[in-house]
Amino acid sequence: MAETNKVGTVIQAVREEKGLSQEVVSGLAGIGRTHLSAIERGVRKPTLETFFKIAEALDMPASELMKRIENAHK
């Protein structure tokens, strides 16, 4: 799996685990819903700043989100 897609897949999985919509997470992160959707689909790569904002919106330390991405599909 491509790294970009892995990032998006994990972000989407965490968002769904927490029962949050793209609208809610994107609003909390201060990014557009279409931007979040593109990240989740692997079409766009999040900047480091956006990654931290998404992690905060998911109420998760960025380090934990990164661990999940590193461990995904090993």
N, C-alpha and C positions, 0 to 999 in steps of 0.2 A: 504494500500500500504506500502510495506517495506520502511524503511527510505533510504536505499541505492538507491532503485529505484526512490524514490521521488527526491533525489538530482539530479540524472541523467536526469530524466524527465524534471525538471525545467531548468537545464543547456541547454538541447537540445532545449526547447521551447524558451528560451531567444536567443540562437544562431540563431534559425530560424526566430524569430521576427526581428532580426537585419540583416537578409539576408546573414549570414556568413556561410561558409562551415566548416566542421570539419578540413580540411587542414589549413585554414586560422587561426582559433582559436587555434588549437594545435601549429601551428608555432609561433603565438604571445605569447602563454603561455610557449613555450619551452618544450613541451611534445610531444610524438609521437601521430600520428593520431589514431593508434589502441588503445592507452591508453585512449584517449578522448572517443573513441567509446565505450570502455568497461565501462567507467564511466557513459556515457549516457544510456547504456543498464542495468546498475545496477550490472554488473559483478564485477567491482572493486570499491573500495571506494577511493575518493581522500584524500590525506594527507591535512593537513591544509595549508601547503605551496603551494600545487598544487591548492587547492581551491582558494587561493588568486591570483595565476597566471591566472587561468581561468577567475575569475571576472575581473581582469585587462584587459585581452584579449577581454572580452566582453564590455569593457569600462563602467564598472559598479562598484560601491563600493561593497566590499565583504559583507558589512552589508545589502545592498539592495538585493543582491542575496540570502542571508540567510533569509531575511524577506519573499521573494517569496517562498522559500522552506518551511518555517514554515507555510505559509498560503495556500500552495497547498493542494488541496483535503480535506479541512476541512469539 
